[in-house]
Amino acid sequence: MKALPAGLRSDRDNCQGVVMNDETIVSLLLARDEKAISIIKTEYEKTLKQIASNLLFDRRDVEECLLDTYLEVWNSVPPDKPDHLGGYLCTVLRKNAIDRIRKNTSKKRGGNVIDVPWEECENIAEKTQDMDQFIESARILDIINRYLKAASRRRCAVFVGRYYFGQTVKVIARELSIGKTTVNAELAAIRKELRELLEEGGESI
């Protein structure tokens, strides 16, 4: 394993307040410049912490998930060279959060983790299938990506907020400035439309 960058060992650094674009940050990562992690923390930690908090109740789990994410990004770039750093960070963090949920659940800790609301989608996928694996499989991901590209911006935001970041209907409604009834209607429409697309693609329902 590569060494832990200094940016993960200190709470404050001389990069705070510096705004850099994704391309510059990725270039720093590729050059193995430890300032990259400090800048990522400055630019993205608030968003990443919110996502982790939506999936994990325990504050310690949230903090450990963030550290795991920074370390994984440091270790994976290079060879990875993400075109969209924000999306890359969110994907890594979500994976780490779900891994932690599974680990905690297996320990029967209970009460300090929540599940992403895949049960709402049980009419889309076979009930015997693990929904995380289902939604992340290559063919399903392609169908979902094509669906989201054709969907309205609001419907896309509702889907991502609910099924990717685990946000509650109340939070989605507040962030999009719409009513909870509208959010629920959008979710119902998403489930219906995805079911139809999956059936057309020959996937098991």
C-alpha positions in Angstrom: 0.0 0.0 0.0 1.3 3.5 -0.8 2.2 5.8 2.1 -0.5 7.8 3.7 -0.3 11.4 2.3 0.5 14.2 4.7 -2.9 15.8 3.9 -4.6 13.0 5.8 -2.4 13.4 8.8 -3.1 17.1 9.5 -6.3 19.0 10.1 -5.1 22.2 8.7 -2.7 23.1 5.9 -1.6 26.0 3.8 -3.9 25.0 1.0 -7.1 26.1 2.8 -9.1 28.7 0.9 -7.4 27.8 -2.4 -9.9 27.1 -5.2 -8.7 24.8 -8.0 -10.5 23.1 -10.8 -10.7 19.3 -11.1 -8.1 19.1 -13.9 -5.5 20.8 -11.7 -6.3 18.6 -8.7 -6.0 15.5 -10.9 -2.7 16.7 -12.3 -1.4 17.1 -8.7 -2.6 13.5 -7.9 -0.9 12.2 -11.0 2.3 14.0 -10.0 2.0 12.4 -6.5 1.8 15.9 -4.9 0.3 15.5 -1.4 -1.3 18.9 -1.6 -3.9 17.3 -3.8 -5.5 15.6 -0.9 -5.6 18.7 1.2 -7.2 20.6 -1.7 -9.8 17.8 -2.2 -10.7 18.1 1.5 -11.1 21.8 1.2 -13.2 21.6 -2.0 -15.2 18.4 -1.5 -15.3 17.4 2.2 -18.6 19.1 3.0 -20.4 17.4 0.1 -18.7 14.0 0.8 -19.5 14.2 4.5 -23.2 14.9 3.7 -23.4 11.9 1.4 -21.7 9.7 4.0 -24.0 11.0 6.7 -27.0 10.0 4.6 -25.8 6.4 4.6 -24.2 6.1 8.0 -25.5 7.3 11.3 -22.4 6.9 13.4 -20.1 9.9 13.3 -17.0 7.8 13.7 -18.1 5.7 10.7 -18.6 8.8 8.7 -15.1 10.1 9.5 -13.5 6.7 8.8 -15.3 6.5 5.5 -14.0 9.9 4.5 -10.4 8.9 5.4 -10.8 5.6 3.5 -12.1 7.5 0.5 -9.1 10.0 0.5 -6.7 7.1 0.8 -8.3 5.1 -1.9 -8.2 8.0 -4.3 -4.6 8.7 -3.5 -3.8 5.0 -4.2 -5.8 4.8 -7.4 -4.9 8.0 -9.1 -2.7 7.0 -10.9 -3.4 4.7 -12.7 -6.9 6.1 -12.8 -7.3 9.5 -14.4 -10.9 10.6 -13.7 -12.5 13.1 -16.1 -14.9 14.3 -13.4 -13.2 14.3 -10.0 -16.4 15.1 -8.0 -18.2 12.1 -9.5 -15.2 9.9 -9.0 -14.9 10.9 -5.3 -18.7 10.3 -4.7 -18.5 6.9 -6.3 -15.5 5.8 -4.2 -17.1 7.2 -1.0 -20.5 5.5 -1.7 -18.7 2.2 -2.3 -16.8 2.6 1.0 -20.0 3.5 2.9 -21.9 0.5 1.6 -18.9 -1.8 2.5 -19.0 -0.3 6.0 -22.8 -0.9 6.2 -22.3 -4.5 5.3 -19.5 -4.9 7.7 -21.5 -3.3 10.6 -24.5 -5.3 9.7 -22.6 -8.5 9.8 -21.4 -7.6 13.3 -25.0 -7.0 14.3 -24.2 -3.6 15.7 -27.7 -2.4 14.6 -29.1 1.1 15.2 -26.2 3.0 13.7 -26.5 2.3 10.0 -29.3 2.6 7.5 -29.8 0.9 4.1 -30.1 2.7 0.8 -33.8 2.4 0.0 -33.5 -0.4 -2.6 -36.7 -2.0 -1.2 -38.6 0.6 -3.1 -37.2 -0.9 -6.3 -38.1 -4.5 -5.6 -40.6 -4.4 -8.4 -37.7 -3.6 -10.8 -35.3 -6.4 -9.9 -35.6 -9.9 -8.8 -36.1 -10.0 -5.0 -33.4 -12.6 -4.7 -30.9 -10.3 -6.2 -28.6 -8.0 -4.2 -29.8 -4.5 -5.3 -26.4 -2.9 -5.1 -24.9 -5.6 -7.4 -27.9 -5.3 -9.6 -27.8 -1.6 -10.1 -24.0 -1.6 -10.5 -23.8 -4.4 -13.1 -22.6 -3.3 -16.5 -25.7 -3.9 -18.5 -28.0 -2.4 -15.8 -25.8 0.6 -15.4 -25.9 1.2 -19.2 -29.7 1.1 -19.2 -29.9 3.4 -16.2 -27.4 5.8 -17.7 -29.3 6.0 -20.9 -32.5 6.5 -19.0 -31.0 9.4 -16.9 -29.6 11.1 -20.0 -33.1 11.2 -21.5 -34.8 12.1 -18.3 -35.5 15.7 -17.2 -33.0 17.4 -14.9 -35.4 17.2 -12.0 -36.2 13.5 -12.5 -32.5 12.8 -12.7 -31.8 14.7 -9.5 -34.6 12.8 -7.7 -33.2 9.4 -8.8 -29.6 10.2 -7.9 -30.6 11.8 -4.6 -32.8 8.9 -3.5 -31.1 5.8 -4.9 -27.4 6.9 -5.1 -27.0 9.2 -2.1 -29.7 7.7 0.1 -31.4 11.1 0.7 -34.9 11.1 2.3 -37.9 12.4 0.3 -38.0 15.4 2.6 -34.4 16.4 1.9 -34.9 15.9 -1.9 -38.0 18.1 -1.8 -36.2 20.8 0.1 -33.1 20.8 -2.1 -35.2 20.9 -5.3 -37.8 23.3 -3.9 -40.7 21.0 -4.6 -43.3 19.2 -2.5 -42.8 15.7 -1.0 -45.9 14.6 -3.0 -44.1 15.6 -6.2 -40.9 13.7 -5.2 -43.0 10.6 -4.5 -44.7 10.9 -7.9 -41.3 11.3 -9.6 -40.0 8.2 -7.8 -43.1 6.2 -8.8 -42.7 7.3 -12.5 -39.0 6.4 -12.4 -39.7 2.9 -11.1 -42.3 2.3 -13.7 -40.2 3.6 -16.6 -37.1 1.7 -15.5 -39.1 -1.5 -15.2 -40.3 -1.1 -18.8 -36.7 -0.3 -20.1 -35.4 -3.4 -18.3 -38.1 -5.6 -19.7 -37.3 -4.3 -23.2 -33.6 -5.1 -22.5 -34.4 -8.6 -21.6 -33.5 -8.3 -17.9 -35.2 -10.4 -15.3 -38.0 -8.5 -13.4 
